[in-house]
């Protein structure tokens, strides 16, 4: 059964143009980068809030 599934997947991949596969990989890469930037922005916002609270406590 697993061999049948692998054969089916290989046939699908062979029928897709290489350019289409490259474009799909690029889109997945862009989505990954977008989520990474979102995570970085959230971390910077949390750090800024933490430092602001720490400064407020010192005053």
C-alpha positions in Angstrom: 0.0 0.0 0.0 2.8 2.4 0.9 4.5 1.6 -2.4 1.3 2.5 -4.3 1.2 5.9 -2.5 4.9 6.6 -3.3 4.3 5.7 -6.9 1.3 8.1 -7.0 3.3 10.9 -5.5 6.1 10.4 -7.9 3.7 10.5 -10.9 2.2 13.8 -9.6 5.6 15.3 -9.1 6.7 14.2 -12.6 3.7 15.8 -14.1 4.3 19.2 -12.6 6.7 21.5 -14.4 10.0 22.2 -12.6 9.2 26.0 -12.7 6.0 25.4 -10.8 7.9 23.5 -8.1 10.4 26.3 -7.9 7.7 28.9 -7.6 5.9 26.9 -4.9 9.2 26.7 -2.9 9.7 30.4 -3.3 6.2 31.1 -2.0 6.7 28.8 1.0 10.0 30.6 1.7 8.3 34.0 1.6 5.7 32.8 4.0 8.4 31.5 6.3 10.2 34.9 6.2 7.0 36.8 6.8 6.3 34.7 10.0 9.9 35.2 11.1 9.7 39.0 10.8 6.4 38.9 12.6 8.0 36.9 15.5 10.9 39.3 15.6 8.6 42.3 15.7 6.6 40.8 18.5 9.7 40.0 20.5 11.0 43.6 20.1 7.6 44.9 21.2 7.7 42.7 24.3 11.3 43.7 25.1 10.4 47.4 24.7 7.5 47.0 27.1 9.6 45.1 29.6 12.3 47.8 29.5 9.7 50.6 29.9 8.2 48.9 32.9 11.7 48.4 34.4 12.5 52.0 34.0 9.2 53.1 35.5 9.9 51.0 38.6 13.3 52.6 39.1 11.8 56.1 39.1 
